[in-house]
Amino acid sequence: MLVMPEAYVPFEWLPILARTCAKNDMAIVTGVEHIKYGDKIFNFTAIVLPYTYNTDSKCALISFHLKRHYAPREKEKINGYRLQEVEGSHYELYKWKDCYFPVYCCYELTSISDRSLFQSYADLVIAVEWNKDVNYYSNILESLSRDIHCYCVQVNTSDYGDSRITKPAKTEEKDIIRTKGGINSTVLIDDVDINELREFQFKDYTLQKGDRFKHTPPGFDPNIVLKKIRGEKL
């Protein structure tokens, strides 16, 4: 899976990305440059997921997440040109290769109620950003990983950095990979072990002590984890 920042690729590139995903069995999550339609502005995140149809036809589905909460500075710029932002109404939970993940676009993460929606369901949370307040979002992401108890992938523009993969573990072990940014474009690569996380989450608190992750939080539902382990429909 390749994850890129908010407002990153032109809308016209999406068919090319879809063909690349289908050919290489690779998923892509990326911000799309703001789209202007009349006097309306849309901020989409594209989720491109490959699949095989009729055993031999390689295809890719392009799905869109419309940003629910625009940042104050973002709205200021849009409204300053006498345009109006269009806000989304919901979030989506995706499943690809047995991994369940929602996608958040930058300022959406500042809503404590929105980022708590997928506790017990999400194996992975993906956050695409274009944001210079890296300390604030760092605190949000680290809290989210432990509160929702899942892996988190945060991708910010290299101008500001703090792109990372983190997990619900103690401070010195939580970051699987992390970078500040820089003038060169980079691709950071690492692995997450979804099965190991699920097996840990299903254990009782007494067996979670001293393991590779922090304890699951109050309200976490191990029955949902068991359904994922068994491959049952949620």
C-alpha positions in Angstrom: 0.0 0.0 0.0 1.3 3.4 -1.0 0.0 6.4 1.0 0.6 10.0 -0.2 -0.3 13.4 1.4 -3.4 15.6 1.3 -4.2 17.5 -2.0 -1.3 15.7 -3.6 -2.2 14.4 -7.1 -4.2 15.9 -9.9 -7.6 14.3 -10.4 -6.6 13.5 -14.0 -3.9 11.2 -12.8 -6.3 8.8 -11.1 -6.9 6.5 -14.1 -3.1 6.1 -14.4 -2.8 5.2 -10.7 -5.7 2.8 -11.0 -4.0 0.9 -13.9 -0.8 0.8 -11.9 -2.6 -0.6 -8.9 -4.4 -3.2 -10.9 -1.2 -4.3 -12.7 0.9 -4.5 -9.5 -1.7 -5.6 -6.9 -0.9 -2.4 -5.0 -3.3 -0.2 -3.1 -2.9 3.6 -3.1 -4.4 6.2 -0.7 -3.8 9.8 -1.7 -5.1 13.3 -1.4 -6.5 14.8 -4.6 -5.8 18.4 -5.5 -8.9 20.6 -4.7 -11.6 20.3 -7.4 -13.5 23.4 -8.4 -17.0 22.9 -9.8 -18.9 26.1 -10.3 -18.5 28.0 -7.1 -18.0 24.8 -5.1 -14.7 23.4 -3.8 -14.2 19.7 -3.1 -11.3 18.1 -1.1 -11.2 14.4 -1.9 -9.0 11.6 -0.7 -8.8 8.8 -3.3 -8.6 5.2 -2.2 -7.6 2.9 -5.0 -7.9 -0.8 -4.3 -7.0 -3.6 -6.8 -9.0 -6.8 -7.2 -9.3 -9.7 -9.6 -12.5 -10.3 -11.5 -13.5 -13.7 -12.9 -10.2 -15.1 -11.8 -8.0 -13.5 -14.4 -9.1 -9.9 -15.0 -7.1 -7.4 -13.0 -9.1 -4.4 -12.0 -9.0 -1.5 -9.4 -11.8 0.3 -7.6 -11.5 4.0 -7.1 -13.4 5.2 -4.0 -13.5 8.8 -2.6 -13.6 10.2 0.9 -15.0 13.8 0.9 -13.4 15.8 3.7 -15.9 16.4 6.6 -14.0 19.2 8.4 -12.0 21.8 6.6 -9.3 23.6 8.5 -10.0 27.3 9.4 -7.1 28.5 7.2 -8.3 26.3 4.3 -11.8 27.7 4.6 -10.4 31.2 4.8 -8.6 30.8 1.5 -11.6 29.2 -0.2 -14.1 31.7 1.0 -11.6 34.5 0.2 -12.1 33.7 -3.5 -15.9 33.8 -3.0 -16.1 30.0 -3.2 -17.8 27.5 -0.9 -16.3 24.3 0.4 -18.4 21.2 0.2 -18.3 19.0 3.3 -18.7 15.3 3.5 -21.2 13.6 5.8 -19.6 10.3 6.8 -16.5 8.1 7.0 -15.8 4.8 5.4 -14.3 1.5 6.7 -12.4 -0.3 4.0 -11.3 -3.9 3.8 -8.4 -4.9 1.6 -6.4 -8.1 2.0 -8.1 -8.8 5.3 -7.0 -5.4 6.7 -9.7 -3.1 8.0 -8.9 0.6 7.8 -10.6 4.1 7.7 -9.1 7.2 6.1 -8.9 10.6 7.7 -8.0 13.8 6.0 -5.9 16.2 8.2 -8.2 18.5 10.2 -10.8 15.7 10.6 -8.4 14.2 13.2 -9.0 17.1 15.6 -12.5 15.8 16.3 -12.3 13.5 19.2 -15.7 11.9 18.4 -14.9 11.3 14.7 -11.6 9.6 15.4 -13.2 7.3 18.0 -15.7 5.8 15.5 -13.7 2.7 14.6 -12.4 1.4 17.9 -12.3 -2.4 17.8 -12.9 -2.4 14.0 -9.8 -0.7 12.6 -6.5 -2.7 12.2 -5.0 0.4 10.7 -5.9 4.1 10.6 -4.6 6.2 7.6 -4.2 9.9 8.0 -3.3 12.1 4.9 -2.2 15.6 5.8 -0.9 18.9 4.6 -0.2 20.5 7.9 2.6 22.5 9.5 1.5 22.0 13.2 3.4 18.7 13.5 3.5 18.7 17.3 -0.3 19.0 17.7 -0.9 16.2 15.1 1.9 14.1 16.6 0.1 14.2 20.0 -3.2 13.3 18.3 -1.8 10.4 16.4 0.0 8.9 19.3 -3.1 9.1 21.4 -5.3 7.7 18.6 -3.1 4.7 18.2 -3.4 3.8 21.8 -7.1 4.8 22.3 -8.3 3.0 19.2 -5.6 0.4 19.6 -4.4 0.0 16.1 -1.5 0.8 13.7 -1.5 4.4 12.4 0.0 5.6 9.1 0.4 9.4 8.9 1.7 11.0 5.7 2.4 14.7 5.6 4.1 16.8 2.9 7.9 16.7 3.2 7.8 20.5 3.7 6.6 19.8 7.3 7.4 16.1 7.8 6.5 13.7 10.6 5.3 11.0 8.2 5.3 7.8 10.2 4.0 4.4 11.0 3.2 4.0 14.7 1.7 1.3 16.9 0.0 1.1 20.3 3.2 0.4 22.2 5.4 2.1 24.9 7.0 5.4 23.9 10.5 4.0 23.0 8.9 1.3 20.7 5.8 3.0 19.3 7.3 4.4 16.0 8.0 1.7 13.4 9.3 4.3 11.0 9.3 8.1 11.1 10.8 11.0 9.2 11.0 14.8 9.6 10.9 15.6 5.9 13.3 17.5 3.6 13.8 18.8 0.0 14.1 15.3 -1.5 11.0 13.2 -2.2 11.2 9.9 -0.4 9.3 6.7 0.0 9.4 5.1 3.4 8.8 1.3 3.5 8.0 -1.0 6.4 5.7 -3.8 7.5 2.8 -4.1 10.0 1.7 -7.4 11.5 -2.1 -7.4 11.6 -2.4 -11.0 12.8 0.0 -10.3 15.7 -2.1 -7.3 16.7 -5.4 -9.2 16.6 -4.0 -12.1 18.6 -2.9 -9.7 21.3 -6.2 -7.8 21.3 -8.2 -11.0 21.9 -6.3 -11.9 25.0 -7.6 -11.0 28.5 -5.8 -8.1 30.3 -4.0 -10.7 32.5 -2.2 -12.1 29.4 -1.5 -8.8 27.7 0.9 -7.7 30.4 4.5 -7.4 29.3 3.7 -8.1 25.6 4.7 -6.0 22.6 1.7 -3.7 22.7 -0.1 -1.5 25.3 -3.2 -3.0 27.0 -6.4 -2.6 25.0 -8.4 0.4 26.4 -11.8 0.2 28.3 -14.7 -0.5 25.9 -12.6 -2.4 23.4 -14.6 -5.3 22.0 -12.7 -8.6 21.6 -15.7 -10.2 20.0 -15.2 -8.0 16.9 -11.5 -9.0 16.9 -12.5 -12.7 17.0 -14.8 -12.2 14.0 -11.9 -10.7 12.1 -9.6 -13.6 13.1 -12.3 -16.1 11.8 -12.9 -14.1 8.7 -16.5 -13.5 9.6 -18.5 -10.5 8.3 -18.6 -7.6 10.7 
